[in-house]
Amino acid sequence: MLRNGTYFAPFYKHTVKLVNGTYSEGSGATLYTVQMLDTVAFGDLNGDGIGDAAIILVESGGGSGEFESVISVLDVGGAPSQAGQAQIGDRVEINRWR
């Protein structure tokens, strides 16, 4: 479900609907893409006893930048719901989740 969710991608301030973990629009210099990385962290983020998730989205606006953000996703009635986001930066290497 996470790989087909709707998310607010903060670097370019777009709301996107992923299909199998990806989204794209435009072409050439106006190509905008969002990709969900495979690494997902699971846990109870809001203390309700239900498992939630943290995912990483990578946005590209047609140039060489690849802007990463961590997205917190709550389980609301069995469906993923974005609760927040934090921009990490351009081509950041994440070594491990704690």
Buried (B, 14 or more C-beta within 10 A) or exposed (E): EBBEBEBBBBBEEBEBEBEEBEBEEEEEEEEBBBBBEEEBBEEEBEEEEEEBBBBBBBBBBEEEEBBBBBBBBBBBEEEBEBBEBEBBEBEEEEEEEE
